[in-house]
Amino acid sequence: MKKDIDIICAGEILIDFIGMQDDVSIKETTSYSRYLGGSPTNVAVNTSRLGLNPRIVCAVGNDGLGDFMLSKLGAYHLDTQSVGVRESQPTSVILVSKTTGTPDFIAYREADKEIYEEQLSQELLQRSKVFHTTCFALSKKPAQTSIMAAAKRAKELGLKLSIDVNFSERIWPEREEAVEVIKSYCSYNPLVKISEDDMFRLFEVHKSHEEIFDFFHSNGVDLVCLTLGAAGVKIARRDAEILEFPALKIEFIADATGAGDAFWSGFLFGYLSGFNDKEAAQTALKMAALKLQYLGSIPEDVDVLAKIS
């Protein structure tokens, strides 16, 4: 079967209500602006703008916010065949503080977790090259059950798997369950994207970078990307020298929300384009730097591919 879908992005689609006051907590935020969000959704939007053909698998409520999401996906020329519209659950939303660092957030989750196995058909998997998801998506059932079953089938069909281990105890309080599910997914040797904040939340201690890499390598992962914020990124392959690349210098940071998703979008674009690790990392860092300059999504009139070339 023709592999005409580059990336399946399975998981959360959210309305990001991002605060309009700079560098204050949610407690002190008094007004918000509305944006299409959710990590797999951001990856789908970004990779589409880079010229790839992603397919988003997610769920929204049958309400005004769900209608807004579907219209935004359409504006980005994303196929919405695999978007479920749920009658019984409202669209999920998340309140996010505006910051140049790690944002504070409060999530109100309903429809996003209602992903069913029929949305991840055998035909869809057979047509695809990469299967991508997140810890956020895996934190609730039925999405967890559906995505893990599809990941197993994807591995058997020869797809490359990917995961953003965007763990938060506020999203996934059952930490022991989270670690076991992450280990299970890692047994399929996915490309792994993590951040220092993610790892502190997951392990509850500040582990060394080497200890973090060893955890993933020992559970079946070859390549791990550890993002370091303003310090850049480290890339570790099993039994190979760790590569480190600095972040790009930019004059003004509008907001950090979605920068990690932009990074991973650039990395997956590089992977699918046949880039080596250095080239993929440099492309990813350019995408992250571009995103940091805007609040919400990168504006539709920006030629993303031209900006990072």
Number of C-alpha atoms within 10 A of each C-alpha: 7 7 11 14 17 20 29 27 25 32 28 31 28 30 24 23 22 25 25 17 16 13 17 16 16 19 8 11 18 10 11 16 14 16 17 21 23 25 28 28 25 26 28 29 29 27 24 21 21 18 11 19 19 26 25 27 26 28 30 29 22 17 15 11 19 22 15 15 21 19 14 15 18 12 11 15 13 19 15 15 10 19 18 19 22 19 12 10 18 21 26 23 23 18 21 22 30 27 21 17 14 13 19 16 17 14 15 15 18 18 26 28 24 24 30 19 15 10 20 21 13 14 9 16 23 18 18 24 20 24 25 24 26 24 24 23 29 27 23 17 14 15 24 21 16 19 27 17 13 21 25 16 17 23 18 10 15 13 21 19 23 25 23 24 19 20 28 19 14 11 18 18 12 11 17 11 12 19 15 11 17 19 17 15 23 22 17 20 20 25 23 22 23 21 19 17 16 20 21 15 16 20 13 11 9 14 13 11 14 10 11 18 23 15 13 22 20 13 16 17 23 19 20 22 23 22 24 16 19 13 12 17 23 19 21 24 16 16 8 10 9 13 14 17 16 15 20 15 9 10 5 11 16 15 24 23 27 23 25 26 24 29 28 33 26 27 28 26 23 20 17 16 11 11 15 10 18 15 14 22 29 22 22 27 27 22 28 26 22 21 27 23 18 18 20 23 19 20 11 10 6 11 12 21 14 8 10 17 7
